[in-house]
Amino acid sequence: MKLSTRNVVATGIGAAVFFILFKFVAIPTGVANTQINVAEAWLALITAIFGPIVGALVAFIGHTLNDAVSYGSVWWSWVIADALFGLLLGLMTQRLALADGNLTTSKLIQFNIWQLIANVIAWAVVAPLGDILIYGEPAKKVFLQGAVTVGANFLSITILGTILLIAYNRTQVKRGSLTKED
């Protein structure tokens, strides 16, 4: 993928919206430093439209900004996990062609299965292991945070992400639906 002007602009705007949603539209879960976050649903739409590289950059930049503004320092293990999540999500949304106007129930089911797998990889494996290796955090604490984040992100994306994908697809012309008149 080349970084076109379109992708650079999408990364900037996408990261800004991701940051705002991450910072201001989050519901606490009761587990320290975890919340139900609609920013991840936004990320699902961004990756469907612009692909895995833009998705990874949006998550990386948006999460970094949120940590810096909210906590005064960046929690790199979770930023890296979010970037990986954006990359994985983008790979699947591009493979399923979720933004081409041909969205089906089957594609949405496949997408939601894949986003669950990507959530588990990012939040139940990468983020907790990063916390342990980088910051020396207690395993029980970080694996609990990871498990709660998997559930919260899965619900957010399954509900809001799916709605965003459906709404976006309704604005798209189906590939191959136009014919040239003689």
C-alpha positions in Angstrom: 0.0 0.0 0.0 1.4 3.4 -0.9 0.6 6.3 1.4 -1.5 8.4 -0.9 -2.7 11.8 0.1 -6.1 10.2 0.7 -4.6 7.7 3.2 -2.6 10.4 5.0 -5.6 12.6 5.4 -7.7 9.5 6.5 -5.0 8.7 9.0 -5.0 12.2 10.5 -8.8 12.6 10.6 -9.3 9.0 11.7 -6.8 9.3 14.6 -8.4 12.6 15.7 -11.9 11.0 15.8 -10.4 7.9 17.5 -8.8 10.0 20.2 -12.0 12.0 20.8 -14.1 8.9 21.1 -11.5 7.1 23.2 -11.2 10.1 25.6 -14.8 11.3 25.9 -17.1 8.5 24.9 -16.1 5.6 27.1 -18.1 3.6 29.7 -16.1 2.4 32.7 -16.2 -1.4 33.3 -15.3 -1.5 37.0 -11.9 -3.0 36.2 -9.0 -0.5 36.5 -8.0 1.2 33.3 -10.6 -0.6 31.1 -13.7 0.8 29.5 -16.3 0.0 26.9 -14.9 2.1 24.1 -16.7 3.2 20.9 -13.4 4.2 19.4 -12.8 0.6 18.4 -16.1 0.5 16.5 -14.9 3.6 14.6 -11.6 1.7 13.9 -13.6 -1.1 12.3 -15.1 1.4 9.8 -11.8 3.1 9.1 -10.1 -0.3 8.4 -12.9 -1.3 6.1 -12.6 1.8 4.0 -8.8 2.5 4.1 -7.2 -0.8 5.0 -4.8 -2.3 7.5 -2.0 0.2 7.4 -4.3 3.2 8.0 -6.1 1.2 10.6 -2.9 0.4 12.5 -1.7 4.1 12.3 -5.1 5.4 13.4 -5.1 3.1 16.5 -1.4 3.8 17.3 -1.7 7.6 17.0 -5.2 7.9 18.6 -4.3 5.6 21.5 -0.9 7.4 22.0 -2.7 10.8 22.2 -5.3 9.5 24.6 -2.7 8.1 27.0 -0.5 11.2 26.8 -3.4 13.5 27.5 -5.3 11.3 30.0 -2.4 9.9 32.0 0.6 12.1 31.2 2.5 9.1 29.9 2.0 6.5 27.2 1.3 2.9 28.1 3.2 1.4 25.2 2.2 -2.2 25.6 -1.5 -1.2 25.0 -0.7 1.2 22.2 1.2 -1.5 20.4 -1.6 -3.9 21.0 -4.1 -1.4 19.6 -2.0 -0.8 16.5 -1.8 -4.6 16.0 -5.5 -4.8 16.5 -6.0 -2.2 13.8 -3.7 -4.1 11.4 -5.5 -7.4 12.0 -8.9 -5.8 11.7 -7.8 -4.1 8.5 -6.5 -7.3 6.9 -9.9 -9.0 7.4 -12.1 -6.1 6.5 -10.1 -5.8 3.2 -10.2 -9.5 2.5 -14.0 -9.5 3.0 -14.4 -6.3 1.0 -16.7 -4.9 3.6 -16.8 -1.4 2.1 -17.6 -2.3 -1.5 -21.4 -2.1 -1.3 -21.8 -5.9 -1.3 -22.2 -6.4 2.4 -23.9 -9.7 3.3 -24.9 -11.3 6.6 -22.3 -14.0 5.9 -19.6 -11.3 5.6 -20.7 -9.6 8.8 -20.7 -12.9 10.7 -17.2 -13.7 9.4 -16.0 -10.2 10.3 -17.3 -10.5 13.8 -15.7 -13.9 14.3 -12.4 -12.4 13.1 -12.7 -9.3 15.2 -13.1 -11.6 18.3 -10.0 -13.5 17.3 -8.1 -10.2 16.7 -9.4 -8.9 20.1 -8.1 -12.0 21.9 -4.6 -11.7 20.2 -4.3 -8.0 20.9 -5.9 -7.7 24.4 -5.6 -11.2 26.0 -2.1 -11.9 24.7 0.0 -9.0 23.5 -1.1 -6.2 25.9 -0.9 -8.3 29.1 2.5 -9.9 28.1 3.7 -6.4 27.2 2.6 -5.2 30.6 4.5 -8.0 32.3 7.7 -7.7 30.2 7.9 -3.9 30.0 6.4 -2.7 33.2 6.6 -5.7 35.5 2.9 -5.6 36.2 1.2 -8.5 38.1 0.0 -11.2 35.7 -3.4 -11.7 37.4 -4.2 -8.0 37.1 -3.2 -7.5 33.4 -4.8 -10.7 32.2 -8.1 -9.7 33.9 -7.8 -6.2 32.2 -7.1 -8.0 28.9 -10.1 -10.3 29.2 -12.4 -7.5 30.1 -11.1 -5.4 27.2 -11.7 -8.4 24.8 -15.3 -8.5 25.9 -15.9 -4.8 25.9 -14.3 -4.3 22.4 -16.1 -7.3 21.0 -19.5 -5.9 22.1 -18.7 -2.4 20.9 -17.6 -3.6 17.5 -20.3 -6.2 17.2 -23.0 -3.6 17.8 -21.7 -0.2 16.8 -19.1 -1.4 14.3 -21.6 -3.5 12.5 -24.1 -0.6 12.4 -21.4 1.7 11.0 -20.4 -0.8 8.3 -24.1 -1.3 7.3 -24.7 2.4 7.2 -21.6 3.1 5.2 -22.4 0.3 2.7 -25.8 1.7 2.1 -24.0 4.8 0.6 -21.9 2.7 -1.8 -22.8 1.5 -5.3 -22.4 -2.2 -5.5 -19.4 -3.3 -7.6 -20.6 -4.5 -11.0 -24.1 -3.1 -10.6 -23.6 -0.3 -13.2 -23.6 -1.1 -16.9 -22.5 1.0 -19.8 -25.2 2.1 -22.2 -24.6 1.7 -25.9 
